[in-house]
Amino acid sequence: MNPGVISVLVATMFVVLIATGWRREMVGRVPASVTLLFVFGWFILHPYSWHWNGIAVNGSYIMALLCAIIAWMLIGDGGDRLHTLSVAFLIAAIYVFFAQLYRTSPILILYSQTTDLALIAAAAAVVFCRRPMEQWTVLTIGLWLGDALLGQLWGSTSEPQLGHAALYDLWWFAFAIARLVSVVVTRIVIRVKNESID
């Protein structure tokens, strides 16, 4: 599958879920209008890149990073922010480690590199963060930072690119997996509690 297809499919599915009443499960207390504005902004800015000091920066990359920084500043108190930032750094380190491992030993890839990395990043986000905006923030900052580190580590003869289709596939897929697992686990816990009360 071509890079960029997964992100478009998941983002479209995300819009449909928000529009059909799954907003609280997907993004928590964030208003539907803000969420839809973000997704449509991502679609609009995705084809555009700006060149600055020899680095190409995609418009969606800038918008998502700014939104993640704002979301991070709105998260609870200083302890919550520090926790979120440390989880984001952990996800970045995990992403760099597995991407490098898969590059040197492709035989270790179970399904596809994007799927494997998305599952690993989503697992870290679900284990360490429960609220949707915290999960989105740690995945955004962690994967963005990890991708920038990989760009520096691997180097390139062409112009470095911050924000690209393969990264967006990984990012949208990881967030969808994190939310799906969180919703399923929450529903199971609620059901078990209700059955134990009866």
N, C-alpha and C positions, 0 to 999 in steps of 0.2 A: 504494500500500500504506500502511496506517495506521502511524503511528509506534509503535514497540514490538514490532511483529510480527517484524522481523528479529532483534532481540535475543533474543526467546523461542526462535525457531527455532535460532539459532546456539548459544545456551546449552544447549538440549536436545541438539543434535548433539554438543556438547562433552562432556556427561555420558555419552552413548552411547559416544563414542570413548574416554573415560577408563575406562569399565566394560569395554570389550572389548579392553583391552591396549595402547592407544596413549598411555598416560600419559607415558612418557619423551619421546616426540616432541612432545606437546602442552605439558607443563609442566616437563620436565626432572626434577630430583631431588626435586621437591615430592611428598610422599606423596599417594596417591590419596584417602585419607580427608580430608586438609586441603583438597584441591581440590574434592571433592564437597561438603564442608561450606561452602566459600565459595560455590559455585554455588547450593546450596539456600538459604543465607542471603540471597543476592542475590534469589532468587525470593520469599522470605518478606518481606523488607524493602521490596521494590519498590513495593507499593501505599501505603506509609506515608510521610508527610512531616511534619516538625516545623517550627513557625514560631518564628523567633528574630530579634528586632530588625528586623522587617519583611522578613525573607528566609525563604522556604520551602526547607527542606533535605530532600531525599529520603533515606530510610534506607539504600538501596543505595549511594547516593553516599558517605555517611559511611563505611560499611563498606569499600567498595572503596578509598577514599582512605587510611583507616587501614592496610589491608593493604598498599597500595602503599608507604606510608612505612616500614612494618616491613620489607618486602622490600628497599627501598632501603637501609636500615640494615644488612641482612644481606649486601649485595653486596660482596664482596672488600674491598679496602683503600680508603683515602681517594681515591686516583686513580681507581679504578673508580666510586666513588660520585659523584665530581665529573663524570666523563665521562657517567654515566647522567643526572645532573641537567641537564647542558648539553644533552644530546639531548632530554630532556623539554621544556626551554625552547624548543629549536628546533622541536619538533613543535607546541608551543603557538603559536609565531609563524607557522608555516606554516598552521596551522589557521585562525587569525584572518585572515591575509592572504587565503587562498582563500575563506573564508566571506564576507568583505567584498567580494571581487572578484565572487563569484557573486551576491551581493545586488545589486550595482550593475549587473552585466552578466550576466543569466541566460542569454544566448545562449552563453556560454562553457562551460556545463555539458554534459559529454559524454553521460552516461547519466542519472544523478540526482545531486543534491547529496551525499546520503549515500554513494553508491558512489564518487564521485570523491574526496571527502575521505577516505574509508576507504583507498582505494588509495594516495593521497599519504602519509597518516600511516603506513600499513604499510610503504611503500617506505623512508621515513626510518628506521623502527624496524629493518628488515632490514639496511639498509646500515650502520648505525652500531652495532647490537647483535646478537650471535649467539645468546646463551643465551635460553631461553624466558622466564625470570623477568625478565631485563633488558628484553626486548621488552615484556612485560606492564607492567612498572613505568613505562617511558618513555611508553607509550601512555596509561596511566591518568593519570599526573601531567600529561602534556602536554595531553591532551584535556580533562581537568577544568579545568586552568588556562586553556586557550584558551576554553572555554565560559564561564567566569567573566568573562574579559576581554571577550568578545563581549556578555555581559549588561550590563556597565558601558558599553561603547562604544555599543551601540544603545539602551540605556535601555528603559524600559517604563512604561506607565501602571498596569500591574498589579504585584503583588508579585513581586520577582525570585525565580526558581526555580533552585536548584542541584541538578542531577540531574533529567533528564526523559527521556521515551521516545525522542526523536530522538537525544539524546546517547548513550543506551545502545545504540541501533541502530548508530551510528557506531563506538562503542568495541568492541563484540563483533565486528562485521564486520571492523574493522581488525586485531584480534588474530587472528582466524581466517585472514585473508589473510596476515599476517606469518608465522604458523606454517606454513601451507601452502607458501608460497614457501621458507621456511627448510628444511623437510623435503625438498622436491623438489630444491633445490640441493645439500643434503648428500648425498642419494642419488646424484645425478649425479656429484658429485666422488668419492665412494667407488667408484662403478662405473668411472669413468675411471682412477682409481689402480689398481684391481684389473686392468683390462685392460692397462694399461701395464706392470704387473709380469709378466703372462703373456707 
